[in-house]
Amino acid sequence: MKGISETKAKENNIKYGAIYKEYSTSSTTLEELGKRYNITKQRVWQIITRCKLGDGDYYQGVQVARNKWSELNALYSDFEEIVPAYNSWLVSQGIKTAKNNQTVIPHAGWDWKY
């Protein structure tokens, strides 16, 4: 939780958990949740994805995603190999990916230097 206080992280995890629960148990769309929480649809998707990877815990999901990215980064020699492998892993975890997911490091939480 670099750059965030423990108190704020707990508050966020409660809020993110509520977003994840509502999305998982209702027909509420990403867009509707975004409007309700005053965040973008993309941010809602990130929250839901990270909560899903972390079994409901956003910050655990961030760590799971970072660990997988690091594992793939050590395995493959360039970004063009890592991204499809990462996206394939996300799909295997039951997470939908966007077709334009190839220009960013999804879920990594850090800047990519290449």
TORDO-801027 format. One record per atom (N, C-alpha, C): residue in three letters; x, y, z. Coordinates in pm, whole numbers, plus 50000, padded with zeros to 5 digits. Each point is the difference from the previous one (the first is absolute). Example, Ala and Ser with C-alpha at 12.3 -4.5 7.8 and 13.67 -1.06 7.14 Angstrom:
2
ALA513194943150780
ALA499115011950000
ALA500905012050000
SER499655010549928
SER500825011950006
SER499235010950073
This chain:
114
MET500834988250000
MET499175011850000
MET500875012450000
LYS500975000049916
LYS500925011249988
LYS499245012949971
GLY500275010450078
GLY499425013049976
GLY498605001950057
ILE499514990750078
ILE498665001350057
ILE500044995550145
SER499295007250085
SER500004996450142
SER499194987250022
GLU500274993350107
GLU499274987950034
GLU498515002950020
THR499705011450062
THR498615003950021
THR499285002049867
LYS500635007349909
LYS499405002449869
LYS499844986949923
ALA500974991250010
ALA499924987049933
ALA498814992050053
LYS499785000350130
LYS498854992950059
LYS498695005949950
GLU499945013449996
GLU498795006749949
GLU499754996249854
ASN501075000449921
ASN499884996349859
ASN499554985649984
ASN500574991050079
ASN499664985949988
ASN498524997750031
ILE499455007350095
ILE498574999050031
ILE499185004949881
LYS500375011649948
LYS499295005749884
LYS500144990949879
TYR501204995449972
TYR500234991549885
TYR499284986750015
GLY499974994950122
GLY499274987650027
GLY498525001649971
ALA499455011650035
ALA498585002749974
ALA499735000749850
ILE500905006449926
ILE499875000749855
ILE500054986049940
TYR500974992250043
TYR500164986349950
TYR498784991550033
LYS499515001050121
LYS498844992050041
LYS498775003849917
GLU499775012949984
GLU498835004249923
GLU500104995249856
TYR501175001549941
TYR500174995649861
TYR499814984949988
SER500504992650098
SER499964985349996
SER498624994350028
THR499165007450071
THR498734994550045
THR498785006849938
SER500225008749903
SER498875006849938
SER500275001949852
SER499085006349934
SER500175002849857
SER500515014249977
THR500535006250104
THR500545013649990
THR501185000049904
THR500065009749911
THR501085000749903
THR501195007850055
LEU501134998749932
LEU501195007750035
LEU499695015049993
GLU499305003849896
GLU499665014149982
GLU499125005250114
GLU499014992150040
GLU499125004250111
GLU500785001450130
LEU500894990550026
LEU500825000950121
LEU500925012149994
GLY500585002649884
GLY500865011549983
GLY499295013050031
LYS498785001249950
LYS499215012150026
LYS499685001250149
ARG499644988950062
ARG499635000150142
ARG501195004150087
TYR501194995149967
TYR501185002750083
TYR500875011349944
ASN499535006349893
ASN500715011149938
ASN501424996149956
ILE500084988449936
ILE501264995249944
ILE499724995049858
THR501054998049922
THR499804995549863
THR499624985249995
LYS499434996349888
LYS499664985949977
LYS501284991550003
GLN501095005449945
GLN501284992950002
GLN500484997750142
ARG499845010050087
ARG500434998550139
ARG499154989550071
VAL498704999749971
VAL499144989750058
VAL500494986249956
TRP500344998749872
TRP500514987349949
TRP501284996050074
GLN500905009650021
GLN501244997150073
GLN499714995350142
ILE499095006750066
ILE499654996250138
ILE499424986050004
ILE499064997249912
ILE499374986849996
ILE501024989249968
THR500865002749904
THR501034990349960
THR500944997050116
ARG500475010350065
ARG500944998050110
ARG499344993150118
CYS498765003450027
CYS499274993050107
CYS499814985349965
LYS499704997349874
LYS499834986149957
LYS501314992250016
LEU501115005949960
LEU501304993450014
LEU500374997950146
GLY499535008850087
GLY500334999350143
GLY498914993950085
ASP499104992449939
ASP498884993950075
ASP499265010250085
GLY499715011649938
GLY499255010550068
GLY500865010850062
ASP501314997850011
ASP500925009850058
ASP500765007049887
TYR499715012749981
TYR500585007849892
TYR501544999650004
TYR500575003050115
TYR501465001250007
TYR500694986449985
GLN499364989550044
GLN500544986649975
GLN499984997149850
GLY498935004349933
GLY499914998249855
GLY501075007749925
VAL500305012050048
VAL501095007849939
VAL501304992150011
GLN500264994350116
GLN501234992550020
GLN500044987449913
VAL498894993049989
VAL499934988149914
VAL500335003949856
ALA499405011049952
ALA500255004649863
ALA501465004149981
ARG500565007250096
ARG501415004049989
ARG500934987849999
ASN499694990350084
ASN500834988050004
ASN499974992749866
LYS498814998949941
LYS499894993349871
LYS500735007649893
TRP499855013449999
TRP500715008149901
TRP501514998250015
SER500495000150122
SER501444998150024
SER500474986349953
GLU499194989950026
GLU500324986449955
GLU500114999549847
LEU499055006149932
LEU500025000049853
LEU501135008849947
ASN500285010850068
ASN501105008849961
ASN501344992650006
ALA500154991250098
ALA501234992150011
ALA500054988949896
LEU498844995349957
LEU499914988949907
LEU500185004249854
TYR499455011549965
TYR500035004649861
TYR500955011849985
SER500515001649877
SER501015010249977
SER499465013749964
ASP498755000849953
ASP499495013349968
ASP498505001450026
PHE499615012650000
PHE498635004050030
PHE498994993249908
GLU500364998349873
GLU499094993949902
GLU499694985550034
GLU500844993550077
GLU499734986350044
GLU499274999850135
ILE500345009550085
ILE499445000350135
ILE498515003049998
VAL499585010149925
VAL498615004550002
VAL499024988949961
PRO500224992849888
PRO499054989349968
PRO499994988950105
ALA501164997050056
ALA500064989750105
ALA499255004750124
TYR500145012650034
TYR499315005650117
TYR498495000049977
ASN499595004449882
ASN498575000349968
ASN499424985949999
SER500754990549951
SER499554986150001
SER499824995150143
TRP500935003750087
TRP499894996450142
TRP498755006450061
LEU499765012949969
LEU498805006750053
LEU498744992449958
VAL499934996249874
VAL498844992649950
VAL499874986850075
SER501124993450026
SER499954987350074
SER499515001950143
GLN500095012350050
GLN499515003450134
GLN498555004749996
GLY499384999449881
GLY498615004249986
GLY499825014949984
ILE501035006849954
ILE499965014549986
ILE499965003749852
LYS499025008149965
LYS499885004749863
LYS501075010549973
THR500574999649881
THR501005009949962
THR499515007949881
ALA500555011849985
ALA499655008649887
ALA500984997849887
LYS499545001949879
LYS500884998149884
LYS501175009850000
ASN499845011950057
ASN501085009850002
ASN500874998750123
ASN499974988650065
ASN500774997550121
ASN501484998249970
GLN500435003749881
GLN501374997249961
GLN500925012150008
THR499505011450040
THR500865011850008
THR500295004150143
VAL499454992750095
VAL500235003250140
VAL500294987250077
ILE500505001650120
ILE500214988550088
ILE498814999450093
PRO499024991749967
PRO498834999550086
PRO500324994850139
HIS499495006250100
HIS500104995750139
HIS501395000950059
ALA500985004949926
ALA501364999750052
ALA500225010450108
GLY499455011849982
GLY500165010350101
GLY501365006750000
TRP500774998149897
TRP501285006849990
TRP500275003549854
ASP500955009049977
ASP500335004049864
ASP500854989349934
TRP499704997349876
TRP500764990249924
TRP501135007249926
LYS501204995350016
LYS501165005649932
LYS500484990049897
TYR499915003949874
TYR500504991149893
TYR500595008149889
